[in-house]
């Protein structure tokens, strides 16, 4: 996938007269994280003259960002999935680098997507373009040897977790803790009745939010088990339970609707709501959450929700990840807590029966739920900083240093 001649011509003409900041986000979570940064950039006096271009999603575009290629091209996870998508990814990266080399930005901001962004950043850094990476790769969890590659690619690393800057001490990479944008956008106390009213779901029912991921590969792997687990929960709990499933992107709708139709065929009376997006509202409205591992698990924690985290990847991907990992948990709430505060059911353990049982068990443990909410509240407070503004300040500092 490459830019069209019209896209390229428009980009060249504009960049000849307008300095710009290049940004690339590779998935919906990165799009969400970047949106607050772009909003802060537009209100930052030293940056308001900069246009922003590259690859991003709808939330970035709503902040005036110009996305030249579809973000979905980059939204893959795991070795096997990446190999399948590799030709399209390499094509986009080649076209992007050509544009950036010919019309160099004031700086490059890579938002997550390290396998894509670090390669771009390395080439740009080598020719003198300042590179900033927003969201440190999880070198503290696995693939620790990557820090040398990061040094070759990144001038300034922006960290969203408080323990991360220490990882970079002595590495030659400047690192700044900026907090997590989600922590500022989510209130400390959820308003469950209001959220349910906005979504048109029952105010007296038990509500289970089910989030099967934001990528096609995730939904194809874990989706069937998640939907069968909903059937198990419905059978075991009976009437008075409703399920909400936010659909992360339009491209996921056919697969999720197919799974929903199968579930409704097996359980005609089940109450199942599908929503375009609105994951945050679905989490706020819920009593308990069944969720695929990823950024959304942190969002669920910030909404103070008990949850069950699950994930499935192809066997070879799982083997390679397990071989390189040295933390016993994969879910962000558990990583930040430093212990298993919520259950993780991965790979073969993620059967519909076990997922249903673990999810419903939270409903019988009010004391455990109360203790979990206390832990999540403390976590929320530690992550709540003016992230967008702090990132914009670093960008302004980097751009100023380049021009001086």
C-alpha positions in Angstrom: 0.0 0.0 0.0 1.5 3.3 -1.0 0.4 6.9 -1.1 -1.5 8.0 -4.2 0.1 10.7 -6.5 -2.4 13.2 -5.2 -1.5 12.4 -1.6 2.2 12.8 -2.4 1.8 16.0 -4.4 -0.3 17.6 -1.7 2.1 16.5 1.0 5.1 17.9 -0.9 3.4 21.2 -1.8 2.3 21.8 1.8 5.6 20.8 3.4 7.6 23.1 1.1 6.1 26.1 3.0 5.0 24.5 6.3 7.2 22.9 9.0 5.6 19.7 10.3 5.9 17.0 13.0 5.8 13.5 11.6 3.8 11.0 13.8 3.0 7.3 13.3 0.5 5.3 15.4 0.0 1.7 14.5 -3.2 0.6 16.3 -6.4 2.0 18.0 -4.7 2.2 21.4 -1.9 4.3 19.9 -4.5 6.5 18.2 -6.2 7.1 21.5 -2.9 7.8 23.3 -1.7 10.2 20.6 -5.0 12.3 20.5 -4.3 14.1 23.7 -0.8 14.9 22.6 -2.0 16.4 19.4 -4.5 18.5 21.3 -1.8 19.8 23.5 0.5 20.5 20.6 -2.1 22.7 19.0 -2.3 24.8 22.2 1.5 24.9 22.8 2.7 28.4 21.6 6.0 27.0 20.4 4.4 24.2 18.4 1.1 25.6 17.2 2.7 26.4 13.8 3.5 22.8 13.2 1.3 20.6 11.1 1.1 16.9 12.0 1.2 14.2 9.4 2.0 10.5 9.0 -0.1 7.5 10.0 -2.9 7.6 12.5 -6.5 6.8 13.3 -9.8 8.7 13.7 -9.1 10.2 17.1 -5.8 11.7 15.7 -7.6 12.9 12.6 -10.2 14.6 14.7 -7.4 16.7 16.2 -6.4 17.9 12.7 -3.9 15.2 11.9 -3.4 14.2 8.3 -3.1 10.4 7.9 -1.5 9.4 4.6 -2.0 5.6 5.0 -4.5 3.4 6.8 -3.5 2.7 10.3 -5.0 -0.8 10.1 -2.1 -1.9 7.9 0.2 -1.8 10.9 -2.3 -3.3 13.5 -0.9 -6.8 13.9 0.4 -8.7 16.9 2.7 -11.7 17.1 5.3 -13.2 14.9 3.1 -15.3 12.6 0.6 -12.5 12.1 3.4 -10.0 11.3 4.9 -12.3 8.7 1.6 -12.5 6.9 1.2 -8.7 6.9 4.9 -8.0 6.2 4.7 -7.1 2.5 2.1 -4.4 3.1 3.9 -3.1 6.2 7.2 -2.9 4.3 5.6 -1.1 1.4 4.1 1.5 3.7 7.4 2.0 5.6 9.3 2.4 2.4 6.9 5.0 1.1 6.8 6.8 4.4 10.6 6.9 4.6 10.9 8.3 1.1 8.6 11.1 2.0 10.3 11.9 5.3 13.8 11.8 3.7 12.8 14.1 0.8 10.8 16.5 3.1 12.3 16.2 6.5 10.1 16.9 9.5 11.1 19.1 12.5 11.0 15.9 14.6 9.5 12.4 14.4 7.1 11.1 17.1 6.7 7.4 17.0 3.6 6.3 19.0 4.0 2.8 20.2 4.3 0.2 17.3 8.0 -0.3 18.1 8.7 -2.9 15.4 7.6 -0.4 12.8 8.6 2.9 14.4 12.1 2.0 15.7 13.2 1.1 12.2 12.0 4.4 10.8 13.4 6.3 13.8 16.9 4.7 13.3 17.1 6.0 9.7 15.9 9.4 10.6 18.2 9.8 13.6 21.1 8.8 11.3 20.4 11.9 9.1 19.9 14.3 12.0 16.1 14.3 12.4 15.3 14.3 16.2 13.4 11.2 17.2 10.9 10.9 20.1 9.2 7.6 21.0 6.0 7.7 23.0 5.5 4.6 25.1 8.6 2.6 25.9 8.7 -1.0 24.5 8.2 -3.5 27.2 11.9 -4.3 27.6 11.3 -4.7 31.4 9.0 -7.6 30.6 10.7 -9.3 27.6 13.1 -8.8 24.8 15.5 -6.9 27.1 18.3 -7.0 24.6 16.5 -4.3 22.5 17.8 -1.4 24.6 20.9 -1.1 22.3 18.6 -0.9 19.2 16.5 1.7 21.0 19.7 3.7 21.6 20.4 3.7 17.9 16.9 4.9 17.1 15.6 7.1 19.8 16.8 10.5 21.1 14.1 10.8 23.8 11.9 8.1 25.2 8.5 9.0 26.8 7.5 6.6 29.5 3.9 6.0 30.6 4.7 4.0 33.7 6.7 5.4 36.7 9.2 2.6 36.9 10.4 2.8 33.3 12.9 5.7 33.2 15.1 3.8 35.6 15.5 1.1 32.9 17.2 3.6 30.6 19.7 5.0 33.2 23.1 4.7 31.7 21.9 3.6 28.3 22.4 7.0 26.5 18.7 7.4 25.9 17.0 10.3 27.6 13.8 9.1 29.3 10.9 11.1 30.9 7.9 9.8 32.8 4.8 11.5 31.5 2.1 9.5 33.1 -0.7 7.7 31.1 -3.2 9.7 29.1 -6.0 7.3 30.1 -5.5 8.2 33.8 -6.4 11.8 33.1 -9.3 11.1 30.7 -11.1 8.7 33.1 -12.7 10.0 36.3 -11.7 8.5 39.6 -15.3 7.4 40.2 -17.4 5.7 37.4 -21.0 6.8 37.0 -22.5 3.4 36.2 -26.2 4.5 36.0 -25.4 7.3 33.6 -23.2 5.1 31.4 -25.9 2.5 31.2 -28.5 5.0 30.3 -26.3 6.4 27.5 -25.9 2.9 26.1 -29.5 1.9 26.5 -28.8 -1.1 28.7 -30.6 -2.4 31.8 -30.1 -0.5 35.0 -30.9 -3.5 37.2 -29.2 -6.3 35.3 -25.7 -7.6 35.8 -23.7 -6.2 32.9 -20.7 -8.1 31.5 -18.4 -6.1 29.1 -16.6 -8.4 26.7 -13.7 -7.0 24.7 -12.1 -9.6 22.3 -9.4 -7.3 21.0 -8.8 -4.6 18.5 -7.1 -6.6 15.7 -8.5 -9.2 13.3 -5.9 -11.7 14.5 -7.0 -11.3 18.1 -10.7 -11.6 17.4 -10.1 -14.7 15.2 -8.1 -16.4 18.0 -9.9 -15.5 21.2 -13.3 -14.4 19.8 -15.0 -17.8 19.6 -14.0 -18.7 23.1 -15.2 -15.3 24.4 -18.6 -15.7 22.7 -19.0 -19.3 23.9 -18.1 -18.1 27.4 -21.0 -15.6 27.2 -23.3 -18.6 26.4 -21.9 -20.4 29.4 -22.5 -17.4 31.7 -26.0 -17.0 30.4 -26.7 -20.7 31.1 -25.2 -20.5 34.6 -26.6 -17.1 35.7 -29.9 -17.2 34.0 -32.1 -14.1 33.4 -30.9 -10.7 34.5 -27.6 -10.7 32.8 -26.7 -8.6 29.8 -23.5 -8.5 27.6 -22.0 -5.6 25.9 -19.4 -6.0 23.1 -17.7 -2.8 21.8 -16.4 -3.3 18.2 -13.0 -1.5 18.0 -12.9 -0.9 14.2 -15.2 -1.2 11.2 -13.1 -4.0 9.8 -13.9 -6.2 12.9 -17.7 -5.9 12.5 -18.2 -8.8 10.1 -16.3 -11.3 12.3 -18.0 -10.1 15.5 -21.4 -10.0 14.0 -20.9 -13.6 12.8 -20.0 -14.7 16.3 -22.9 -12.8 17.8 -25.3 -14.4 15.4 -24.1 -17.9 16.3 -24.5 -17.1 20.0 -28.0 -15.8 19.5 -28.9 -18.9 17.5 -27.8 -21.1 20.4 -29.4 -18.8 23.0 -32.3 -16.9 21.5 -33.2 -15.1 24.7 -29.7 -13.8 25.5 -29.4 -10.0 25.8 -26.3 -9.0 23.7 -25.5 -5.5 22.7 -22.9 -4.7 20.0 -21.6 -1.1 19.8 -19.4 0.6 17.3 -16.4 1.7 19.5 -17.5 3.1 22.9 -15.2 0.6 24.7 -14.7 3.1 27.5 -18.4 3.6 28.0 -19.0 -0.1 28.0 -16.3 -0.6 30.7 -17.8 2.1 32.8 -21.3 0.6 32.5 -20.2 -2.9 33.4 -20.1 -4.9 36.7 -17.4 -7.3 35.5 -15.2 -7.6 32.4 -13.9 -10.4 30.2 -11.0 -8.9 28.2 -8.2 -9.6 25.8 -4.7 -8.7 27.1 -3.6 -5.2 25.9 -4.0 -1.5 26.7 -7.8 -2.0 27.3 -7.0 -4.0 30.5 -5.4 -0.8 32.0 -8.5 1.1 30.9 -10.7 -1.5 32.7 -8.5 -1.1 35.8 -8.9 2.7 35.7 -12.6 2.2 35.6 -12.1 0.1 38.8 -13.6 -3.0 37.3 -13.0 -6.7 38.3 -11.9 -8.6 35.2 -10.6 -11.7 33.7 -7.7 -11.3 31.2 -7.2 -13.8 28.4 -5.3 -14.2 25.3 -4.6 -16.7 22.5 -1.9 -16.6 19.8 -0.7 -19.3 17.4 1.4 -22.0 19.2 4.7 -20.9 17.7 4.1 -17.3 18.7 3.2 -18.4 22.2 6.4 -20.5 22.5 8.6 -17.7 21.3 7.0 -15.2 23.6 7.2 -17.5 26.6 10.9 -18.2 25.9 11.8 -14.5 26.0 9.5 -13.5 28.9 10.6 -13.2 32.5 7.5 -11.8 34.1 4.9 -14.3 35.3 2.0 -12.1 34.1 1.0 -10.5 30.8 -1.9 -8.2 31.9 -1.0 -4.5 32.6 -3.0 -4.4 35.9 -1.0 -7.3 37.2 2.3 -5.9 35.9 1.7 -2.6 37.6 0.6 -4.2 40.8 3.5 -6.6 40.8 1.2 -9.6 41.5 -1.8 -11.4 40.2 -4.6 -9.1 41.3 -6.9 -10.4 38.5 -6.8 -13.8 36.9 -5.2 -14.5 33.6 -6.4 -17.4 31.4 -4.1 -17.9 28.4 -3.8 -20.2 25.5 -5.2 -23.7 26.4 -6.5 -22.5 29.7 -8.8 -20.1 28.0 -11.7 -22.5 27.5 -15.3 -21.1 27.4 -16.1 -22.9 30.7 -13.1 -21.6 32.6 -13.6 -18.1 31.3 -17.2 -18.1 32.3 -16.5 -19.5 35.7 -13.7 -17.0 36.5 -15.8 -14.0 35.2 -18.9 -14.9 37.2 -16.9 -15.7 40.4 -16.3 -11.9 40.9 -20.0 -11.4 41.4 -19.8 -13.7 44.5 -16.9 -11.9 46.0 -17.9 -8.3 47.1 -15.1 -8.0 49.6 -12.5 -9.0 47.0 -14.0 -6.5 44.5 -13.8 -3.7 47.1 -10.2 -4.5 47.8 -9.4 -4.6 44.1 -11.0 -1.2 43.6 -8.7 0.2 46.3 -5.7 -1.1 44.5 -6.9 0.3 41.2 -7.6 3.7 42.7 -4.0 3.9 44.0 -2.8 2.8 40.5 -5.0 5.5 38.9 -3.5 8.2 41.2 0.1 7.2 40.3 -0.6 7.4 36.6 -2.6 10.7 36.6 -0.4 13.4 35.1 -1.0 16.0 32.4 0.4 13.6 29.9 -0.5 15.4 26.7 1.1 18.7 27.9 4.2 16.9 29.2 4.7 15.2 25.9 4.2 18.5 24.0 6.7 20.2 26.3 9.3 17.5 25.4 8.5 17.9 21.7 8.9 21.7 22.0 12.2 21.3 23.8 13.5 18.9 21.1 12.3 21.1 18.2 13.8 24.3 19.8 17.2 22.5 20.4 17.2 21.5 16.7 16.6 25.0 15.4 19.0 26.8 17.8 
